[in-house]
Amino acid sequence: MLISNAYAQAADAAAGTGGLGAFLPFILMIAVLYFLMIRPQMKRSKEHRSMVDALSKGDEVITGGGIAGKVTEVGDNFVQVEIASNTVVNVQKQTITAVLPKGTLKTL
């Protein structure tokens, strides 16, 4: 015959590939996902929470919608922001994206 017969591999050779070695790529992918995506997002969230908690009257801020103004009153969930003379808007604390250095609004 020109073609040789194909036989199944022995069962004892296949038994050595199971166990932790089969899950190692999955475990490595989870570790990479944690360090590249989850951990930095948790850090940004913590920094934003501390910035929002530190808001006080007189701070110059930018909201998520891009409105710049000066904080006139701070409540539990909302902040009053003066965006022009005699124009005050209420915004949620969580929509404040940045606190500007003092005097920034005068240069705009």
N, C-alpha and C positions, 0 to 999 in steps of 0.2 A: 504494500500500500504506500501511497505517496503522502498521505495526511496522517499525522500521528493522533492517537486518541487523547482526549482531554479528560483529566481526572479532577475531582474536587479536591480542594486543599484540606489538609488535616485539621481537625477541630481544635487541637491544642495550640496551633499557631495563631488562630483568631482570638483565643481567650485572653491573650496578653494585651490587646489594644483597648480594652474597656476601662472602667474605673475613672480616676481623676483625669487621666490623659484625654478622655473624650470631652470633658467639661472645661478643660483649660482654655481653649479659645473663647468660649462664652464668658468665662470669668474675667479674662483679659479685656474683652470688649466692654463689659460692665465697668471695670476700673477706669478705662480710658474715658468712657462716657461721663463718669462721675467727675474726674479731674478736669476735663475740658469743657463741660457744659453745666453740670449741676452746681458744682462748688463755686464757680465765678458768679453764677446767677444768685446764689444765696448771699454771697458777699455784697453784691450790688443792692440787693433787697434790704440787707441790714443797714447799709450806709444811707439809703433813701429814708428808711424808717427813722434813723437817728436824726437826719436833717429835718424831717417833718416835725419830729417831737421838739426840736430846738427852735422852731419858729417863734419869733416874738414881734411885738409891735415895733414898727419902724424898719423892719427888714425889707430890702428890695428883692423881689422874686420874679421868676418867669413861670407861667403856668404851662400845662401840657399843650394848650392851644396856641402858645406863642405870645400871650399877652404879658407885658411887663408892667409892674406896678409896685406900690408900697403897701405893706401890711398895716392896716389900721386897727384890726381887732382879731384876736385868735380865740376860737371856741374849741369845743371838743372834736367836732367833725368838720367844721367849716371855718374858713378864714375870710375876712373882708379885706379886699384889695382895692386901693384907690388907683385907678388907671389914668385919670385926668382930674383936674380940679373939679370938685363937687360931683364926681362920678365914682361911685363905689359899687363893686360887684362882690357877690358871695361865691366862693369856689370851695370845692372839697379840698381838704388838706392833701390828700393823696395825689391831686393833679398838679401840685407844685413840683416842678422838675429841677429848679436850680435857685439858689440864693446868691444874689449878686453882691459884689463889694459895694460899700456905702458910696453914694455919689454917682453911681453908674447911670441912673435914670436922667440926671442932668445933662450928661454928655450925649444922650440919644437924640 
